Amino acid sequence: MQSLPVPEPNEEQIRLHTQLLNAVEQAILAVDLTGRIIFWNRFAERLYGWTEDEVHGRNIVEVLAAPLLMESARANMGPLRRGEGWSGEFLVQRRDGTTFIAHVSATLIQDDTTTLISIVARSRDSTAQQQLLEANRLLAEASARLASAVDYETQLTTLAQLAVPQLADWCAVHLLQADGSLEQVAVASVGTGTPPAAHDWLQNYLTLDDVDGLPAVLRNGEPKLFSDVAANQQAAAAAIKSYMIVPLIARPQTLGAITFVTAESGRRLDLNALALAENLVSHIAVYLDKARLYRESQRLNAELEQRVSERTTELRTAIAQLQQSEVTIQTLFRISKKLNATLEVDTILDELAQEAIRLVNGESGFAGLRTANGMTVRKYFRQGVALPFEYTWPPGVGIPGWVLEHKVPYGTSDAAHDPVMQHELSINTDIRSLICTPILSSFGEVLGYFDLRNKQDAEGFTIADQEMLMALAPAASIAIQNALAYQRRLSAEAELQEAYERLRALAANLELVREEERTQIARELHDQLGQALTAMKFDLAWLTDRLVQKDATLAQKAKAITTQMDTMIKTVRRIATELRPGMLDDLGLAASLEWLARDFEKRTGIGCEVRAHSPDLILPRAPSLALFRIFQEALTNVARHASARLIEVSLTASPEALILEVHDDGRGIQASEIAGLHSLGLLGMRERAQRLGGTFEIQGVPGDGTIVTVSIPLKPNE
């Protein structure tokens, strides 16, 4: 398009044009042919950070730090003179030092004599678009390189070189090793090498900085961006302008991190650069994980092939060993079954000694237990014949004593010169070879042992013999421990039964003493206190008769005392009867229970019905007294806990047994109450019945009360 002569504008036109240009949402600026800025709209102020007053009259190269801009404009002056447009993309700098790629479109302004007087340029930030194009190119190239990569260390170096100068001035790749250490596997820079100060910062500060460095990123799995490192003294001292660390994460393991740094160029990394770096690093992480898996699979395949070959050989050997082991296992199983068929310790030791001798083809041997004094033995087997031999080896003395101390087998193929063997013992004569194996308990302590001598048709026992005996030892241990536990149980049960019988005898004796004490107290109450109270009553009656004539008030008081005396006499009689129910001897059990029931009705208001079957049968004293006391306790429990209104009592007497049943219509006793801490009364009732060989049962039914049933057998001679 041809440029037209521009007439000299007036002030109104200039003001209007300025307002229009300031309203445009693009940066518009005008420079003369020397590059001096003569116009700068408001959008340019926002985009570049400079105000119009600050840039007016200054050279555009100085302001934007873009020398290529004017050079390119001058180079395209021909098309501009012809009215054609011109555009280009240039790396420019804002006032704050950050850079971006600006898309610039320019036209010329001519005066009325067609003389070029200025260039008007429109610019916009095309960094994002340019970065997207570069990112796509970089990702495409990275994908192509990594798609078939196996030697990823070399490829990572190439990728680091691709990343600069697109993303930063230099790039470093660190990978986590199997032992947790961090290794730098690639580094690239825009120059011939990393500056010494920056290299020192990378090696000594970045990898150790637990807040802003690699450790923090690897620990958290989150990228870090530092657009301005002025606050970081070490980075600033190394001339670092900005840096970002992006973790390599796949499946979702953190494999390492890639660090991008700007230094020499003066550029500052921003969020756009971080987004591009994250996209690139995510691709690298996927392919890196793939390459690692491929390398690991190759290594595993090689190892697998080698191991398959080795295992094939081993399996052939193992099959032969298994065939032999099957016979051995069956033998051990048979011996174990035989040892566990009895709970007699001596029998187990005899069988163990003979089976072990046959198992390793020995001539003689024995088995024994550990005692308080050491390792004991009672029998010695030679050629299948049991010979009496009782001996005890203290700890550390002889081969069994050595085994007791060390808890491991002891063997020798030169018994004649063995320093541990006691050569003076008769059983040690003509011994060529020997193997002594400990039997360990489940707690790892020596429980017993077996000692085998002179392997037939061989110089000495082999490792296979020792392993065979070690395999037999656990089976022997189980059998011996079971037998010992059974013996201890029998002994404990006998002791417990004896203690129980003594306790029952003691309880019976205590009960007898209690009854005797009750009898004595009842006799004292009846004979002494009762007679004294009766005498006092007669004296009061005599005194009352004489006081009537002299003092009516005193006579009335004396009568009241007499009434109290009658009550006291009745109380004493009742207490004496409860302590010693003499009516048991005079009237029998049925009448005694009837009297106890009537007394209970008077005191509590609870109805009590007693039905006696065969009431005329003469009953022994002991069971009658026991049932009387049990009935007393049962009534007490009903009064305290049952909330009953009626009690039904049944007494059945026969020549064989006495049966008492007490049934109340209360709430019904609970199982927890029967076994609770407050059931001592029930325990006493049960003990009274059991002491006489009887039974005691109590059953509670909700809504149907509680039933107590006591049965006491009657001996023919009672």
Secondary structure, DSSP 8 states (H G I E B T S, - for coil): ----------HHHHHHHHHHHHHSSSEEEEEETT-BEEEE-HHHHHHHS--HHHHTTSBHHHHH--HHHHHHHHHTHHHHHTT--EEEEEEEE-TTS-EEEEEEEEEEEE-TT--EEEEEEEEEE-HHHHHHHHHHHHHHHHHHHHTT-S-HHHHHHHHHHHHTTTT-SEEEEEEE-TTS-EEEEEEEESSSS--HHHHHHIIIIITT-TTTSHHHHHHH---EEES--TT-HHHHHTT--EEEEEEEEETTEEEEEEEEEE-TT-----HHHHHHHHHHHHHHHHHHHHHHHHHHHHHHHHHHHHHHHHHHHHHHHHHHHHHHHHHHHHHHHHHHHHHTT---HHHHHHHHHHHHHHHTTEEEEEEEEB-SSSEEEEEEEETTEEEEEEEEE-TTSHHHHHHHHH-S-EEES-GGG-SSS-TTSGGGTT---EEEEEEE-TTS-EEEEEEEEEETTSSS--HHHHHHHHHHHHHHHHHHHHHHHHHHHHHHHHHHHHHHHHHHHHHHHHHHHHHHHHHHHHHIIIIIIHHHHHHHHHHHHHHHHHHHHH-HHHHHHHHHHHHHHHHHHHHHHHHHHHHS-THHHHT-HHHHHHHHHHHHHHHH--EEEEEEESTTS---HHHHHHHHHHHHHHHHHIIIII--SEEEEEEEE-SSEEEEEEEE-SS---HHHHSSTT-HHHHHHHHHHHHTT-EEEEEEETTTEEEEEEEEE--TT-
